[in-house]
């Protein structure tokens, strides 16, 4: 960014003292990449805010940089603690529930039977749209039928599946 007459003085100071600000944050927090990210965030913050007037802009920039770095470290600490606490929770999804697995397997078999018993065009439309996830318009274009016909075949397929599962 090249300063011009309309650039707020605080941004002119940030550009002029960019390397000093990065070094300031790096010395306090230990990582040059982290320091650059913080100074970048300060720049974005200043661009989003109305012009800030300061008698000592470098002092204000250092204070803002320091505060943003502290806030980022706190946020990272909270994220780390959350991740660690999540790791301590038991993974309930991995605990086998044989009854649920058998029920799911039975439902899949019933659905497969229902789909297999559909008329050929209805089965084709249903599989393309519901199983493969193609949009109705694409199914219609590929099969040379109207979108309304795709909707009708899909409804019939869903009704057959619900009936097979006893949920009609």
C-alpha positions as CSV (number, residue, x, y, z in Angstrom):
1,X,0.0,0.0,0.0
2,X,1.4,3.3,-1.0
3,X,0.4,6.1,1.3
4,X,-1.3,9.1,-0.3
5,X,-3.0,12.2,1.1
6,X,-6.2,10.4,1.9
7,X,-4.5,7.5,3.8
8,X,-5.1,7.8,7.5
9,X,-1.9,8.6,9.5
10,X,-2.2,5.5,11.6
11,X,-2.0,3.3,8.4
12,X,0.9,5.3,7.1
13,X,2.7,4.5,10.4
14,X,1.8,0.9,10.1
15,X,3.3,0.7,6.6
16,X,6.4,2.6,7.7
17,X,6.9,0.5,10.8
18,X,5.7,-2.8,9.6
19,X,9.0,-4.7,10.2
20,X,9.3,-3.1,13.7
21,X,5.8,-4.2,14.6
22,X,6.5,-7.7,13.4
23,X,9.7,-7.8,15.5
24,X,7.9,-6.4,18.5
25,X,5.3,-9.1,18.4
26,X,7.8,-11.8,17.6
27,X,10.0,-10.9,20.6
28,X,7.0,-11.2,22.9
29,X,5.3,-14.3,21.4
30,X,8.2,-16.2,19.8
31,X,7.1,-16.8,16.2
32,X,7.7,-14.6,13.2
33,X,4.8,-16.1,11.2
34,X,2.4,-15.6,14.1
35,X,3.7,-12.0,14.4
36,X,3.1,-11.3,10.7
37,X,-0.4,-12.7,11.0
38,X,-1.1,-10.4,14.0
39,X,0.2,-7.3,12.2
40,X,-1.8,-8.2,9.2
41,X,-4.9,-8.5,11.4
42,X,-4.1,-5.1,12.9
43,X,-4.0,-3.7,9.3
44,X,-7.4,-5.3,8.5
45,X,-8.8,-4.0,11.8
46,X,-7.7,-0.5,11.0
47,X,-9.0,-0.6,7.5
48,X,-12.4,-1.6,8.8
49,X,-12.6,1.1,11.4
50,X,-13.0,4.8,10.9
51,X,-9.8,6.8,11.0
52,X,-8.2,6.6,14.4
53,X,-6.2,9.6,15.5
54,X,-3.2,9.1,17.7
55,X,-0.5,11.4,19.0
56,X,2.0,8.5,19.0
57,X,0.8,6.1,16.3
58,X,3.6,3.6,16.8
59,X,2.8,3.3,20.5
60,X,-0.9,2.7,19.6
61,X,0.0,0.2,16.9
62,X,2.2,-1.7,19.4
63,X,-0.6,-1.8,22.0
64,X,-3.2,-3.0,19.4
65,X,-0.8,-5.6,18.1
66,X,0.0,-6.8,21.6
67,X,-3.7,-7.0,22.6
68,X,-4.6,-8.9,19.4
69,X,-1.7,-11.4,20.0
70,X,-2.9,-12.0,23.6
71,X,-6.5,-12.5,22.4
72,X,-5.3,-15.0,19.7
73,X,-3.2,-16.9,22.2
74,X,-6.2,-17.1,24.5
75,X,-8.4,-18.3,21.7
76,X,-5.8,-21.0,20.7
77,X,-5.6,-22.1,24.3
78,X,-9.4,-22.5,24.5
79,X,-9.4,-24.4,21.2
80,X,-6.6,-26.7,22.4
81,X,-8.4,-27.4,25.7
82,X,-11.6,-28.2,23.9
83,X,-9.9,-30.6,21.5
84,X,-8.1,-32.3,24.4
85,X,-11.4,-32.7,26.3
86,X,-13.1,-34.1,23.2
87,X,-10.3,-36.7,22.9
88,X,-11.1,-37.9,26.4
89,X,-14.7,-38.6,25.6
90,X,-15.6,-42.1,24.6
91,X,-16.3,-42.7,21.0
92,X,-19.9,-43.9,21.2
93,X,-20.1,-44.4,17.4
94,X,-17.4,-47.1,17.6
95,X,-19.2,-49.1,20.3
96,X,-21.0,-51.8,18.4
97,X,-24.7,-51.9,18.9
98,X,-25.5,-55.2,17.4
99,X,-29.3,-54.8,17.6
100,X,-29.1,-51.4,15.7
101,X,-26.7,-52.9,13.2
102,X,-29.1,-55.8,12.5
103,X,-32.1,-53.4,12.2
104,X,-30.2,-51.2,9.8
105,X,-29.1,-54.2,7.7
106,X,-32.7,-55.5,7.6
107,X,-33.9,-52.1,6.5
108,X,-31.3,-51.9,3.7
109,X,-32.4,-55.4,2.5
110,X,-36.1,-54.3,2.5
111,X,-35.3,-51.1,0.6
112,X,-33.3,-53.0,-2.0
113,X,-36.2,-55.4,-2.4
114,X,-38.6,-52.4,-2.8
115,X,-36.4,-50.8,-5.4
116,X,-35.9,-54.1,-7.3
117,X,-39.7,-54.5,-7.6
118,X,-40.2,-51.0,-9.2
119,X,-41.0,-50.8,-12.9
120,X,-37.8,-50.5,-15.0
121,X,-38.0,-46.7,-15.8
122,X,-39.2,-45.9,-12.3
123,X,-36.3,-47.9,-10.8
124,X,-33.8,-46.2,-13.1
125,X,-35.0,-42.7,-12.2
126,X,-35.2,-43.5,-8.5
127,X,-31.6,-44.9,-8.4
128,X,-30.2,-42.0,-10.4
129,X,-31.9,-39.3,-8.3
130,X,-32.0,-40.8,-4.8
131,X,-29.0,-43.2,-4.7
132,X,-26.6,-41.4,-7.0
133,X,-27.8,-37.9,-6.0
134,X,-28.3,-36.5,-9.5
135,X,-30.5,-33.4,-9.7
136,X,-34.0,-34.1,-11.1
137,X,-33.2,-31.8,-14.1
138,X,-30.1,-33.8,-15.0
139,X,-32.0,-37.1,-14.7
140,X,-34.7,-35.8,-17.0
141,X,-32.1,-34.6,-19.5
142,X,-30.2,-37.9,-19.5
143,X,-33.3,-40.0,-19.9
144,X,-35.1,-37.7,-22.3
145,X,-38.2,-37.2,-20.0
146,X,-39.7,-34.2,-18.3
147,X,-38.8,-33.1,-14.8
148,X,-42.5,-33.7,-13.8
149,X,-42.1,-37.4,-14.9
150,X,-38.9,-37.6,-12.8
151,X,-40.8,-36.2,-9.8
152,X,-43.6,-38.7,-10.4
153,X,-41.2,-41.7,-10.6
154,X,-39.4,-40.5,-7.5
155,X,-42.7,-40.2,-5.6
156,X,-43.7,-43.7,-6.6
157,X,-40.3,-45.1,-5.6
158,X,-40.5,-43.4,-2.2
159,X,-44.0,-44.7,-1.7
160,X,-42.9,-48.2,-2.5
161,X,-39.9,-47.9,0.0
162,X,-42.2,-46.6,2.7
163,X,-44.7,-49.4,2.1
164,X,-41.9,-52.0,2.2
165,X,-40.7,-50.6,5.5
166,X,-44.2,-50.5,6.9
167,X,-44.2,-46.7,7.2
168,X,-47.0,-45.8,4.8
